[in-house]
Amino acid sequence: MTTKTTITLQLTLASGILFAAMPAVAQNAPPPSRALPVDIDRGNERLSEDDVGKNVRLPQVPAVKPAAPTTLPSDAQAAKEDVVYTPEELVNNPEQLEKLLVEAIRLNEVEGLKVLLPLYAKVDAGRRDDSLIDWGNAIIAMNEGRTAEAVTLYRKLIANLPDNRMLRFQTALALYRNNELLAAKEQLQKLRSGDVSEADRKTLDEFIAAIDRRDSWSFSGSLSYIHDNNVNNVAPKGTRFRLSNGRSLESNRDQEKANGISYNLDADKKWSITDNYYASLHGSLSGSYYFHKRNYNDVTTRVAAGGGFRNNKIDLEITPFVQKRLYGRGSNGDNKLHAYSNSAGLSASNSYWINPKWRLNTNAEFSYDKYVRTYDYLDGKRISLSNTLTYTPNQKQYWFAGLDLSHKGARSASDAYDRFNTRLGWGQEWGKGVSTRLMGSYGKRYSKGVDFFNIDREDKEYNANLSVWHRGIHFFGITPRLVFSYSKIDSNNRFYSYDASKIYMDFTKTF
């Protein structure tokens, strides 16, 4: 009797758990379909409308829409009545066990499959259909995030059962989730070319369009109004510094205030090649423009082309790049932009989902910077490595921590340095529509040679940044953010010690 109760609970819970788990399975899937029930195919004789649900049904539960469908609208049917079996009864009655298993597969009953599959595996090989075992395990693997394993099982199944429409649709979903976009699109197009209902065709078109959008151009841009109280980054006027010979020097430069805008525009394109591989092209333009301090205007443009590999857990990309920078020459400028430097190098980046709550982003870059003649003492290689670990405990909060290492070479040893930096941040959605993002960082920079004052310079760098916005305030797809930024340099050469603060509005748009 105890065993009987256990099986009843397991099968009853299965219907309630099914769709609650779906968002994690299909978090990157295309838009959901509409449920319009019509007859199911007979691609597998044991999974046909003649056998499925004729006399045996799993318990009926209230319908809950999933985040993304696992069947076409015409394959969706509801269960109608309870049937209770003990494990022994099911193993000794393989026909009824198979009907329950088929129904669990069709309804995507993950918890029910976990109960039924071990029982079905005990049935004599001559009386069972191993494709049902593979199919059930594929559904479980998808639900648990083992997408590559699910794809392997689905490929095996579709090779043996090429006429089963439900199976082909689920195969396409698994391929999409594993970022095998071309293969997913091929399966969807094969489905679309068959004899399908108008509702099915509309759902398939939505999925195909979503795949096409993944390979289309994407653009993003931001515009910020800036108030900078130390645009020239100098120590406060009157700062005194005693040299090793006993003489003292005093800073006589004013910290200059400036108002202006900063801007950024990115354009990205990816082309799926085969399986999980893709080619990519990236372009960016960024800079700052000060209304009355144009000597400090700065523009950087960059173009990168390469390729990568992606699936449901990782996105690894390698891109050679070229970069050009224009600068107003600071206090020595003439209110015009001038060529400043050219760079060429190689960038490698990777995004890795450790599990649904933890993600690690890594970026490594090597380049050589070539400056114009006036600044050619800065010529040299640049190497950097950045790591960011993000934790998202729930949909309203996230935390992140980062470690950055870099080396800048230069012809002048005092301008070459090694640097490390640590970051910690927190994002939060509050009540009444308010959201915030807080980040702080601490770094140290070590020069590779003594400077003009015969000092082996070491800098401590502090930064803090707070963004505040209201989720209900937006226009043209833009939510404005108020940003407070503070930075401080504490150097053993006091002429390089200063702090600066900025207040600005940020407007970012992705299209």
DAWOBEL-V967353 format. One record per helix or strand. SS is the DSSP state (a for helix, b for strand). FROM is the first residue (numbers start at 1). LEN is the number of residues. If there is no record, write none. Layout:
# DAWOBEL-V967353
ss:from:len
SS:FROM:LEN
SS:FROM:LEN
This chain:
# DAWOBEL-V967353
ss:from:len
a:2:24
a:45:3
a:73:3
a:87:6
a:94:13
a:110:11
a:125:3
a:130:14
a:147:14
a:165:13
a:181:12
a:198:17
b:218:11
b:240:3
b:248:3
b:258:17
b:277:14
a:294:3
b:298:13
b:314:14
a:330:3
b:338:18
b:358:14
a:373:6
b:380:15
b:397:12
a:413:3
b:417:13
a:431:3
b:434:17
b:456:15
b:475:1
b:478:1
b:481:11
a:494:3
b:498:13
